[in-house]
């Protein structure tokens, strides 16, 4: 039976490194609060979520066997069902699963102007059963899913961003971009990760605004994150770490590079993850 979401406190669990680093505190938080857990991608080394969200086809193919069919409800984008390769995997699933619908859009050059059509293209809203916005990751869509299913509160963990740690620390495998592996586990260059964080940050701001307007509250991130506008450090009382990066808005030059130069050769060859 699906665990009720309406009027419940939802905890969205991303696969950022803060999940691993702060697991003891997170585990206590889950025990002390009646939360419905939304797990995103590969997090089952830590817990079995009530709802297990997948948005990355690459990780779905690699890690789909880790989903607990007895305890978790699988939640995937409608694209999975439409795509022949992933659709066949769903047919073999042989268990109940839920589908969400979202429109695939991307932040484009020119979107820095809030009056531009490029910016308006990424406005967040829910119309005709479809989530609209420029969504790059599954955690953002899981937050939106909690809103449209009338959760009463939304907390987020493991939503660190890709550039919370310095390039040098990732390059030397001192840190990771996920709760598994070491170094550049996302498989992209640091410059391109800057773009991903910039695009995601803007979408989160729009979603936070939409949540306040339509549902009367904004979500909060309670583990360390590059998206500081939403970070509530008082919940888990995690000490400030000097290795955390503070987000800096891109300069005009970097902004242009993000949508031109950084796209070229953005993938790291043979990443270890």
C-alpha positions as CSV (number, residue, x, y, z in Angstrom):
1,X,0.0,0.0,0.0
2,X,1.3,3.5,-0.9
3,X,2.2,5.5,2.2
4,X,0.1,8.6,2.5
5,X,1.7,11.9,1.3
6,X,-1.1,14.4,1.8
7,X,-0.7,16.4,5.0
8,X,2.6,14.6,5.8
9,X,6.1,15.8,6.4
10,X,8.1,14.6,3.4
11,X,11.9,14.1,3.5
12,X,13.5,14.2,0.1
13,X,16.8,12.3,0.1
14,X,19.3,13.1,-2.6
15,X,22.6,11.2,-3.2
16,X,25.0,14.0,-2.3
17,X,28.0,13.4,-0.1
18,X,26.3,15.0,2.9
19,X,24.1,11.9,3.2
20,X,27.2,9.8,4.0
21,X,29.0,12.4,6.0
22,X,26.0,13.1,8.3
23,X,24.2,9.8,8.3
24,X,24.1,9.3,12.1
25,X,22.3,12.7,12.5
26,X,20.0,12.0,9.6
27,X,19.1,8.6,11.0
28,X,18.2,10.2,14.3
29,X,16.1,12.9,12.5
30,X,14.1,10.2,10.7
31,X,13.5,8.3,13.9
32,X,12.4,11.4,15.8
33,X,10.1,12.7,13.1
34,X,7.2,11.0,11.3
35,X,8.4,11.5,7.8
36,X,7.5,10.0,4.4
37,X,10.8,9.4,2.7
38,X,11.4,10.2,-1.0
39,X,14.7,8.5,-2.1
40,X,16.4,9.8,-5.2
41,X,18.6,7.5,-7.3
42,X,21.2,5.3,-5.6
43,X,20.8,5.8,-1.8
44,X,19.9,2.2,-0.6
45,X,23.2,1.7,1.1
46,X,21.8,4.0,3.7
47,X,18.0,3.4,3.8
48,X,15.0,2.0,1.9
49,X,12.7,4.9,1.1
50,X,8.9,4.8,1.0
51,X,9.0,6.2,-2.5
52,X,12.1,5.6,-4.8
53,X,12.5,8.3,-7.5
54,X,14.6,7.8,-10.6
55,X,15.4,10.4,-13.2
56,X,18.7,9.3,-14.6
57,X,18.5,6.6,-17.3
58,X,22.2,5.9,-16.8
59,X,21.9,5.3,-13.1
60,X,18.6,3.5,-13.5
61,X,20.3,0.9,-15.8
62,X,23.2,0.5,-13.4
63,X,21.4,0.5,-10.0
64,X,17.8,-0.5,-10.6
65,X,18.4,-3.8,-9.0
66,X,19.0,-2.1,-5.6
67,X,15.3,-1.0,-5.4
68,X,13.4,-2.8,-2.6
69,X,10.3,-4.1,-4.4
70,X,8.6,-5.0,-1.2
71,X,9.1,-1.8,0.8
72,X,9.5,1.0,-1.9
73,X,7.1,2.4,-4.5
74,X,9.0,3.1,-7.7
75,X,8.4,6.6,-9.1
76,X,9.7,7.5,-12.6
77,X,9.3,10.1,-15.3
78,X,6.8,9.3,-18.1
79,X,9.8,9.3,-20.4
80,X,10.9,6.0,-19.0
81,X,7.7,4.4,-20.1
82,X,7.9,6.0,-23.6
83,X,11.5,5.1,-24.2
84,X,11.8,1.6,-25.7
85,X,14.9,0.5,-23.7
86,X,13.7,1.8,-20.3
87,X,10.1,0.8,-21.0
88,X,11.2,-2.8,-21.4
89,X,12.9,-2.6,-18.0
90,X,9.6,-1.3,-16.5
91,X,7.7,-4.2,-18.1
92,X,10.1,-6.6,-16.4
93,X,9.6,-4.8,-13.1
94,X,6.5,-6.7,-12.4
95,X,5.5,-4.4,-9.5
96,X,3.4,-1.4,-9.1
97,X,5.0,1.9,-10.0
98,X,4.0,5.6,-10.3
99,X,4.5,7.9,-13.2
100,X,4.9,11.7,-13.1
101,X,4.7,13.9,-16.1
102,X,7.1,16.8,-16.7
103,X,8.0,19.0,-19.6
104,X,11.7,18.8,-20.7
105,X,13.0,22.3,-20.9
106,X,16.5,23.8,-20.5
107,X,17.9,27.1,-19.4
108,X,19.3,28.9,-22.5
109,X,21.4,31.8,-23.3
110,X,19.5,35.0,-22.7
111,X,17.6,33.7,-19.6
112,X,19.6,36.1,-17.3
113,X,17.0,38.7,-18.4
114,X,13.8,37.9,-16.4
115,X,11.7,39.6,-19.0
116,X,13.0,37.4,-21.8
117,X,11.2,34.4,-23.4
118,X,14.2,32.2,-22.4
119,X,13.5,33.0,-18.7
120,X,9.7,32.6,-19.0
121,X,10.3,29.3,-20.7
122,X,11.6,28.0,-17.4
123,X,8.9,29.4,-15.1
124,X,7.7,26.7,-12.6
125,X,4.0,25.7,-12.6
126,X,1.7,22.7,-12.5
127,X,-0.8,22.6,-15.3
128,X,-3.0,19.8,-16.6
129,X,-1.2,17.2,-14.5
130,X,2.2,18.2,-15.8
131,X,5.1,19.7,-13.9
132,X,6.6,22.6,-15.9
133,X,10.1,24.0,-15.4
134,X,13.7,23.5,-16.3
135,X,14.5,20.4,-14.3
136,X,17.9,18.8,-14.5
137,X,17.8,16.4,-11.5
138,X,15.4,14.1,-9.9
139,X,15.5,15.6,-6.4
140,X,14.0,18.9,-7.7
141,X,11.2,16.9,-9.3
142,X,10.7,14.9,-6.1
143,X,10.2,18.2,-4.2
144,X,7.7,19.3,-6.8
145,X,5.9,15.9,-6.5
146,X,5.6,16.4,-2.7
147,X,4.0,19.7,-3.3
148,X,1.4,18.6,-5.8
149,X,0.5,15.6,-3.6
150,X,-0.2,18.1,-0.8
151,X,2.6,17.4,1.7
152,X,2.4,19.7,4.7
153,X,6.2,20.2,5.0
154,X,9.2,19.4,2.8
155,X,12.7,18.9,4.1
156,X,15.6,17.9,1.8
157,X,18.9,16.2,2.5
158,X,21.8,15.2,0.3
159,X,21.1,18.0,-2.2
160,X,24.6,19.3,-2.0
161,X,25.2,20.5,-5.5
162,X,28.1,19.6,-7.7
163,X,30.5,22.3,-6.6
164,X,30.1,22.4,-2.9
165,X,33.8,21.3,-2.8
166,X,36.7,22.8,-4.6
167,X,37.9,21.5,-7.9
168,X,41.3,20.5,-6.4
169,X,39.6,18.5,-3.6
170,X,37.6,16.5,-6.1
171,X,40.5,16.1,-8.5
172,X,42.6,14.6,-5.7
173,X,39.7,12.4,-4.5
174,X,39.6,14.1,-1.1
175,X,35.9,14.7,-1.7
176,X,33.1,13.3,-3.8
177,X,30.0,14.7,-5.6
178,X,27.9,11.8,-4.4
179,X,27.5,9.6,-1.4
180,X,29.3,6.9,-3.3
181,X,32.7,6.9,-5.1
182,X,35.4,9.6,-5.0
183,X,36.2,12.7,-7.0
184,X,34.1,13.7,-10.1
185,X,31.4,11.1,-9.7
186,X,29.1,13.1,-11.9
187,X,31.3,12.5,-14.9
188,X,31.5,16.2,-16.0
189,X,34.2,18.9,-15.8
190,X,34.1,21.3,-12.9
191,X,33.3,24.2,-15.2
192,X,30.3,22.4,-16.6
193,X,29.3,21.5,-13.0
194,X,29.2,25.2,-12.3
195,X,26.7,25.6,-15.1
196,X,24.6,22.7,-13.8
197,X,24.6,24.3,-10.3
198,X,23.7,27.7,-11.7
199,X,20.8,26.2,-13.7
200,X,19.6,24.1,-10.8
201,X,19.8,27.0,-8.4
202,X,17.6,29.1,-10.5
203,X,15.0,26.4,-10.8
204,X,15.0,25.8,-7.1
205,X,14.4,29.5,-6.5
206,X,11.4,29.4,-8.8
207,X,10.1,26.2,-7.2
208,X,10.5,27.7,-3.7
209,X,8.6,30.8,-4.8
210,X,5.9,28.7,-6.4
211,X,5.6,26.5,-3.3
212,X,5.1,29.6,-1.1
213,X,2.6,31.1,-3.5
214,X,0.5,27.9,-4.2
215,X,0.9,25.8,-1.1
216,X,1.8,28.3,1.6
217,X,5.3,27.2,2.4
218,X,8.8,26.7,1.0
219,X,11.0,23.7,1.2
220,X,14.2,23.7,3.3
221,X,17.5,21.9,2.8
222,X,18.9,20.7,6.1
223,X,22.3,19.3,5.1
224,X,25.2,21.3,3.7
225,X,24.5,22.6,0.2
226,X,25.8,25.1,-2.4
227,X,22.2,26.3,-2.6
228,X,22.5,28.4,0.6
229,X,19.3,30.3,0.1
230,X,17.4,27.3,1.3
231,X,19.8,25.9,3.9
232,X,18.6,25.6,7.5
233,X,21.6,24.7,9.6
234,X,19.7,24.7,12.9
235,X,17.9,21.4,12.3
236,X,20.8,19.0,12.4
237,X,23.4,21.4,13.9
238,X,26.1,20.4,11.5
239,X,29.3,22.4,12.2
240,X,30.4,24.7,9.4
241,X,33.2,23.2,7.3
242,X,35.8,25.6,5.8
243,X,36.1,23.3,2.8
244,X,32.5,24.2,1.7
245,X,32.4,26.5,-1.2
246,X,30.1,29.6,-1.1
247,X,28.1,30.1,-4.3
248,X,29.3,33.0,-6.5
249,X,27.1,34.3,-9.3
250,X,28.7,33.9,-12.7
251,X,30.3,37.0,-14.2
252,X,29.1,38.1,-17.7
253,X,32.1,36.4,-19.2
254,X,31.6,33.1,-17.4
255,X,27.9,33.2,-18.1
256,X,28.6,33.3,-21.8
257,X,31.2,30.5,-21.4
258,X,28.7,28.4,-19.6
259,X,26.5,28.1,-22.6
260,X,29.2,28.0,-25.3
261,X,32.7,27.0,-24.2
262,X,31.9,24.8,-21.2
263,X,29.6,22.6,-23.3
264,X,32.5,21.4,-25.5
265,X,34.4,18.5,-24.0
266,X,32.3,18.7,-20.9
267,X,32.4,14.9,-20.1
268,X,35.3,13.4,-18.2
269,X,36.7,10.4,-20.0
270,X,36.5,7.2,-18.0
271,X,35.2,8.7,-14.7
272,X,35.4,6.5,-11.7
273,X,32.0,6.0,-10.2
